[in-house]
Structure formats: C-alpha cells, structure tokens
Amino acid sequence: MAENTKIEWADNTWNPWIGCMEVSPACNHCFARVLMQDRHHRATWGPGEDRVRTSEANWHLPLRWQRRLEKTGGIETVFCLSLGDIWDKEVDPFWRREVFTIIDHTPNLLWLLLSKRIGNAVRMVQEGMNRHRLPTNVMLGATVVNQEEWDRDVPKLEVAALELSDPRDPIKSFVSMEPLLDDVIMRGNSIPDWIIVGGESGHGWRDMPFDRARSIRDQTHAHGRKFFFKQAAGKRAIPEDLLIREFVHK
C-alpha cells in the first residue's frame, strides 16, 4: 500500500492509514475517496470519521526498503500519504509519532510529506511529538491549486520548513499544483524548491490549459527552482515543451 508507486515523482508510496476529509477544491474528485470509500469500502471520508490503520505488514515495508538500500547505498523517495494526510487532526497522534520513528530509522529513504493542511505541521511536530525539528530525510510539501491557496499556504509551508529545520542542514520544500485549477502568480518572499504541476485525469476531470502550466514552468525557472510536469488534464498527450521532469533530490 504500496511499493513501486505509479506516481511519477516518487519511487514508492506508503500509506500507514486510510481516510481523510475534503478541505480544498482539489478534493472535489478525490481519487483516494473514490477508490477506498466508494469502490472498496475501506474507509469513510469526512469529519469525525475513523481513519483506518493499515496492516502491520504494511507498516514494516519502509524498514524492508531500508535494509535493501543499505546494501546498495542507494536513496529512494517515499510519498506518504496518498490515501490520507499526515497533518490530519482526525488521526490518532500516536500513529503519527510511529511514522516519525520509522522515518528516523530509514535514512536511505527521502520522505515526501505532502499535505493540504500544512498549517498544522509546526504544532503537531513541536507539541504533538515533542520534537524541535524534523528529520533531515524529509521534504515538506503543500498542495496548492489556485491563487488563494498559493497566497495562504506557501507562506505557511516556508515557515514550517524554516522552523522545523536544522539551520546547518535545512529541509527542502515543494508544492504539488495538481490539479492546477487556475492561473497562479508565484509571489512571495520564498519560493518552494520543487514545483510539481498536473491536470486531473479521472471521471469529471476539469481542464487545465497548457499555457497555464507553461506559465508555472517559466516562473519556476525564473526563480531558479525545479519543475516537474506530471500529466495533462484528461490524460491528453503532453506537448514536447512541457515534457520536463526535474528533481531536487537526484
């Protein structure tokens, strides 16, 4: 749940629990809700609903990956979580502490913590887990799909990355602009290190004009940051000038 992810910007996906609640226009056509609630009936989305812990075998997967990578000296990325949210206040805080214990013990894994609740990160780390900093094998991310979310959440992301970093080895930040629902001006004092852009592909997908993605590409490069184009809306063919898949960590 799952190894060798189909998500193009990560090597692995890992879900310690399942379940979430809609908090953004990005959630309107949530694939995780359709898959886990509507199709497989594994969890119920919404406030006050229980989040479902995955199997113990699944919880041991990252340690297995770590043992494999220790033998080769390799580094792999892990997207945590695709079926929930790491900073979800409905999640048992003990589960979150367990996740970070695993992160502490997997230095060959680079953990991509993408959230629609980035404003909860500092409090949940410093108060909920009694930590001053995140492990250095973490990248902090926020989903941002329009100008309102950029203006609101990117400053929160940068504050969290700064406050939760060792100044000698700062953690990197990223945003996922998937689905990119509107034109966005990347304004602010600090721009995330990595910008991921994509369109919706499932039932009822909303369009993303290619020029909208080109604007983000150009702004990203003007700021000296890395750009990753994941997919076009409706799984259309990607124009050659948008076939750009840059990484911060490789």
N, C-alpha and C positions, 0 to 999 in steps of 0.2 A: 504494500500500500504506500508506495510501490517503488520497485527498483528499476533502474534504467528508464527514466521518465521519457514520455513523448513531448514534454515541454522543451522547446529548442534551446532555451537559455540556461538549462541546468542539466547536470549529469544524472541526478537522482531526485526523486520526490519521496518525502516521508510524511505520513500523517499519524501522529500519536493519538488524535481523536478526530471525530467527525461531528459536524454540526456548526451552525452559525446563525446570523440574523442579518437581514438586509439593512444596510446603512448608507447606501450610495446609489446613484443612477447606474453605476457599473453592475449592481446586483440584480438588475431587472430580469436578466436572462441567465442567471447563475447556473453554470454547468454542474457545479457540485450539488446544488439543491435538486436539480432535475435528476441527476444520477443517483444520489444517495437517499433522497426523500421520495421523489415521485416514482422512480423506477425500481429501486432495490429496497425501499422502506427501512433503511438502516438508521435514520435519524430524522428528527423533525426540526425544521428551521423556525426561528422566532424567539422573542424574549421569554425568559422563564423556562424554555425547553432544555431538557438534559442534553449535554454533549456526550457522545458515546466514545468511550475509550476503546482503542483498537487492541488487538491481541498481544499477549506477551511476546510471541514470536516476532511480531512486527516491531515491538519496542526494542528487540535485540538486534534488528537489522543494522543500525548505524555502527554498532560495535563490531559486527561482522565485516562491514565495509572497511572499518579502521584497521582490522587485522590484515586484511588483504592489501591495503595500501601501505602498511608498514613494511611489507616485504619488497615493494617496488619503489618506495619513496615518492609515490605519486600523490597528487592532490585532486580531489573531486568536489564538485559543488552539490549541495542538497537544498532543494526548495522545500521549506517547512512553513506552512501547511497549504496544500491545495484544496483541502476539504473542510477548512475551518480558518481560524485566525489566532495567531499566537498571543495577541493582546486583547482577546475577547474576555470581558469581565464575567461572563457566564461560566467560564471554565474553572474547574477546581484549581486553586492556586498551587496545590501540591503537585498536580500534573505538570504545571509549568516549571516548577523547581526541578522535577525529574528530567524534563527536557534539557535544562541547562546543565545538569550533572552529566548527561550524555554528551552535550557539546564540549564540556570541559575535558572529557576523556576521549575525544575524537579529533586530535589536532590536524589530521590529514584530510579532514572534511571542512570545507568552507560553507558555512550555513547562511542561506539567503532567507532572511526573515522578512517576508513581505506582508503588509498589513493595511487594512482600511481603518485602523484605529491607532495610528502612530502616536497620537496624543496621550495614550495610556502607557507608553513604553517606559519612560523615566520612573514614574511612580511604581509601576509593577516590578521593575528591577530593584530599585533602591529601597522601597518599603516592603513590597510583597516577597522579595527574595533576599533582602538584607545584603545586597551587593552594591558596591560603588560603581563598578564598571562591568561591561560585557566582555566575554572572552574575545581575544583578538581574531579568532577564526569565525567571526560573524560579520555579515553585511546587513545593514538596516535598510529596509525598503518601505515605500508607501505607494499605494495605488492612487493615481491621480488621473481623472478622465475629462476634466473641463477646467476653465479658468478659476472658478470658485474654489475647487479643490486644490489647485496649484497654490493659490494665494493663501489658503488656510493651512494646508498640510505640509507643504515643502518647508516653511519655516519651522514647524514642529519637528520634522524629520531632521533638519540640520541641528537644532537644539539637542535632540536626543542623541544624535551621533557624537556631538561635542561633549555632552555631559557624561555619556556612558563610555567614553574612550580613555585609554591611557594616552596622555599627551605625547609620549615617546613613540607610540605606535597606533595612530588614530584609525578607527574603523571606517570603512567606506560606506557610502550611501547610494541608493538607487531608487528610481521610480519606475513603476510599470504603468504606462499610459495605454492600457488595454481594458476595455475598448476606448479609443480616442474619440470622444463624442462631440468635440467642439474645437475650434481654433484656440490655441493657448500661446500666450506670450510668456516666455520663461524668465520672469522678472524675479528680483530678489538679490540679496547680498551674497548668497552662497547657492551654487547650483550643484545638484547631486552628481556623483561621479559617473553614473551609468544611467542612460535613458533607454528604456525598452518601449517600443510602440507596436501596437497591433490592433486589428479590427475584429469584430465579432464574427463568429462562423456558424453558430448553432441556429436553431429554429427562431424565427423572428429577428434575425440579425439586423442591426442598424448600420447604415452606410458610413464609411469613412473615406472621403475623397482623398486621392493620392497626394494632392497638393497640401492637404492638411498635415500629412506625415512628412512631406518634404520640408515644410516649414520647421517642424521639430528637428528634423535631421540637420538643417542648416544652422539653427540656433544652438543645437548641441555642439556641433563642431566649432562654431564661433566662440563658444565658452571653453573650448579645449577638453570637452568631455567625450565619452564613448557612446556610440549609438548602436542600437540593435533593433532591426525590423523583424518582427516575429511572423506576422501573417497579414494578408489583405482581408478586408471585410468580405464575407461570403465565400472565403477560400478562393478568390479570384487569383489569377496569375499575378505575380509580383513584378512590377516594372524593374528593368535592369538597374536603374539608378537608385532603387531602394533595396536592392539585394546587399545590404550592409549588415554584418553581424560581428560587431566589435565587442570585446570583453575587457573588463577592468582587470580581471584576475588571471589572465592567461598570457 
